[in-house]
């Protein structure tokens, strides 16, 4: 290990669903609540699905789109919301604005949405996260060859997904740490080109593991 680079400390996390006390019964109310809802809530409704226990695969890629489809029965709007990928935006507030623009345009084009109430309200939840140390460390990039296969889904979520809202360059912890070493530009590029949004954590783990195995073996 290069002497001036500290080891990579593997952490784990658990996600908590915290009620905000906010809800929406129709598309107009959803729009109104989105104007000021905590960014942690928007983040949760896009990314939280990856750590929630589910016995079915949702048709749409975020909770807003899923609710619009199931409760408001507007597949066109649901599809427009579903194509949004949070990693394409510089901040959650930028993502919020895109959500608002899409919903506002739909409300203007289809006034029936103003009066269509859902049977089940959309309850705004927000992300609560408990982070803890695992005592596991990686001393050099090659160390991930074995470490990735042993990662819990909580560790994978924390270092590969949640890191994108913590780090200044909106990248995962793995690539940021490996970039501190000389000569690993190709490996870093392969890691940062992974799109995690459409992958369950099991598939994401397989994909990252495959990259390290291809690179080092």
Secondary structure by P-SEA (a helix, b strand, c coil): cccccccbbbbbbbbbbbbcccccccaaaaaaaaccccaaaaaaacccccccccccccccccaaaaaaacccccaaaaaaaaaccccccccaaaaaaaaaaaaaaaaaaccccccccccccbbbbbbbbbbbbcccccccccccccccccccaaaaaaccccccccccccccaaaaaaaccccaaaaaaaaaacccccccaaaaaaaaaaaaaaacc
